[in-house]
Amino acid sequence: MNAPTSPDIAQPTVTNSHKDGIRYTGGKYDPSKTAKQRVAAMRKDIKALQRNGSIPKDYAISCRTRDYGTGGSAWSADITIAIPTSGLYAVPSLGQLTHIATTPAEREAARVFSKLCARHGGQASDQQLQADLDAAQSKLDAKEFDKLDNDDMDMLVLAPAARRALELCKQVGEQYIAYELAPARDYSTRDGIICASLERALD
């Protein structure tokens, strides 16, 4: 798990050793709370992030708990972020296209670059790349989403605000869970799983 990227997210406690493995305790973890109580707290945190502008207010975010009925630790929080298509996707700029990818955003840009090059027989000039990007951007700007074919979708990446919202919502949930992984002792335990996803909402 990545370190929190917002001051509004409580820092977790993480220890890592060869003998004891990894122990993660969310910054707001309270084992006395039920799954429903924790998810209710997550909703409040997410609303606070929307109020302060960290997450756009027009994103419809739901947070539901799922109890698997096999003990107090067997639960998950499913966070779904519904974003209008015009705010969900973006077309990368020519300067963002890259072969070198270390972050999720760079990997998406590298995917677009690869698809565009394949479209032009394995390599493409800057002019060809820009023309393809401009065509996809025009459809996105005109909200002609039904006209986006598979080739167009290949040129879309997650919009920065959408990626940021996904990251923050997952970090909100991770405040309320704990787990321990100790491969050397063949031992693991987990109190809660966070699942965050994006979906397209109608504009």
C-alpha positions in Angstrom: 0.0 0.0 0.0 1.2 3.5 -0.8 1.7 6.1 1.8 -1.3 8.6 2.1 -1.1 11.4 -0.4 -3.4 13.9 1.5 -3.0 15.5 5.0 -6.7 14.5 5.5 -5.7 10.8 5.5 -4.5 9.4 8.9 -1.0 7.9 8.7 -0.9 4.1 9.2 1.5 2.2 11.3 3.6 -0.2 9.3 6.4 -2.5 10.5 8.4 -4.9 8.3 10.9 -7.5 9.4 12.1 -10.8 8.0 10.9 -12.6 11.1 7.6 -11.0 11.7 6.7 -10.0 8.1 4.5 -7.0 7.4 2.1 -5.6 9.9 -0.2 -2.8 8.7 -2.6 -0.9 11.0 -4.7 1.9 9.5 -4.5 5.3 11.2 -8.2 5.1 12.3 -8.3 1.3 12.9 -10.5 0.3 15.8 -11.1 -3.4 16.2 -14.0 -2.8 18.4 -16.0 -1.2 15.5 -18.2 -3.3 13.3 -17.8 -3.3 9.5 -20.9 -1.2 9.2 -19.6 1.4 11.6 -16.3 1.6 9.8 -18.0 2.0 6.4 -20.2 4.7 7.9 -17.0 6.5 9.0 -15.5 6.1 5.5 -18.6 7.8 4.0 -18.1 10.8 6.3 -14.4 11.0 5.4 -15.2 10.9 1.7 -17.8 13.6 2.0 -15.3 15.8 3.9 -12.8 15.4 1.0 -15.6 16.5 -1.4 -16.4 19.5 0.7 -12.7 20.6 0.8 -12.3 20.2 -2.9 -9.9 17.2 -2.8 -12.6 15.1 -4.7 -14.9 16.9 -7.1 -18.4 17.4 -5.7 -20.1 16.1 -8.9 -18.7 12.6 -8.4 -21.3 10.2 -7.0 -19.6 8.0 -4.5 -21.1 5.0 -2.8 -19.6 2.9 -0.1 -21.1 -0.4 0.9 -20.0 -3.2 3.2 -20.0 -6.8 2.4 -19.9 -9.3 5.3 -18.9 -12.8 4.3 -20.3 -14.3 7.5 -17.3 -16.2 8.6 -16.1 -14.0 11.4 -15.5 -10.4 12.2 -12.5 -10.0 9.9 -14.2 -11.4 6.8 -15.6 -8.2 5.4 -14.9 -5.7 2.7 -15.8 -2.2 1.8 -16.8 -1.6 -1.9 -16.3 2.0 -2.9 -17.7 3.0 -6.3 -17.0 6.3 -7.9 -19.4 7.3 -10.7 -17.9 10.0 -12.9 -19.4 11.7 -16.0 -17.6 10.4 -19.1 -16.3 13.9 -19.9 -14.5 13.9 -16.5 -13.6 10.2 -16.4 -11.3 10.1 -19.5 -8.6 12.3 -21.0 -6.5 12.2 -24.1 -2.8 12.3 -23.3 -0.7 15.0 -24.8 2.1 14.2 -27.3 4.7 15.0 -24.7 3.2 12.5 -22.2 3.6 9.5 -24.6 6.5 7.4 -23.4 8.1 4.0 -23.6 9.3 4.2 -20.0 6.6 3.6 -17.4 6.9 3.3 -13.7 3.7 4.9 -12.5 0.1 3.9 -13.4 -0.3 7.1 -15.4 2.9 6.5 -17.3 1.8 2.9 -18.0 -1.4 4.2 -19.5 0.5 6.7 -21.6 2.8 3.9 -22.8 -0.2 1.8 -23.7 -1.5 4.6 -25.9 1.9 5.1 -27.5 2.1 1.4 -28.3 -1.4 1.3 -29.8 -0.8 4.4 -31.9 2.5 3.1 -33.3 0.9 -0.2 -34.1 -1.8 1.6 -36.0 0.8 3.1 -38.2 2.8 0.0 -38.9 5.1 0.0 -35.9 6.2 3.6 -35.8 4.7 7.0 -36.3 5.8 10.5 -36.8 4.9 13.3 -34.3 2.5 14.7 -36.9 0.7 11.3 -37.2 0.5 10.9 -33.5 -0.8 14.4 -32.9 -3.5 14.0 -35.6 -4.8 10.8 -34.0 -4.8 12.4 -30.5 -6.6 15.5 -31.8 -9.3 13.4 -33.4 -10.0 11.6 -30.2 -9.9 14.9 -28.2 -12.5 16.4 -30.6 -14.9 13.5 -29.9 -14.3 13.8 -26.2 -14.8 17.6 -26.2 -18.0 17.2 -28.2 -19.3 14.5 -25.8 -19.8 12.1 -28.7 -19.2 9.2 -26.5 -21.3 6.8 -28.5 -19.0 7.5 -31.5 -15.9 6.4 -29.6 -14.9 3.1 -31.2 -12.3 0.7 -29.9 -9.5 2.6 -31.6 -10.6 5.8 -29.9 -10.9 4.1 -26.5 -7.3 2.9 -27.0 -6.2 6.5 -26.9 -8.0 7.4 -23.6 -6.5 7.4 -20.2 -8.0 8.1 -16.8 -8.4 11.9 -16.2 -6.0 13.1 -13.4 -8.9 14.1 -11.2 -10.5 10.6 -11.6 -7.2 8.9 -10.8 -6.8 11.1 -7.7 -10.3 10.4 -6.5 -9.7 6.6 -6.9 -6.5 6.9 -4.9 -8.0 9.0 -2.1 -11.0 6.8 -1.7 -8.9 3.7 -1.4 -6.7 5.4 1.2 -9.8 6.5 3.1 -10.8 2.8 3.4 -7.3 1.7 4.3 -7.5 3.9 7.4 -9.9 1.4 8.9 -8.3 -2.0 8.2 -5.4 -4.0 9.6 -3.5 -7.0 8.3 -0.4 -9.1 9.1 1.6 -11.1 6.5 4.4 -13.3 7.8 5.5 -15.7 5.0 8.4 -17.0 7.2 5.9 -18.3 9.7 3.3 -19.2 7.1 0.9 -16.9 8.8 -1.5 -14.2 7.7 -4.5 -12.4 9.1 -6.6 -9.5 7.7 -9.3 -7.3 9.2 -11.0 -5.9 6.2 -10.5 -5.5 2.4 -10.9 -2.3 0.5 -12.2 -2.4 -3.1 -12.3 0.9 -5.0 -13.5 1.3 -8.6 -14.6 3.8 -11.1 -17.7 3.7 -13.3 -19.1 5.9 -16.0 -22.1 8.0 -15.1 -24.4 9.6 -17.7 -23.4 13.2 -18.5 
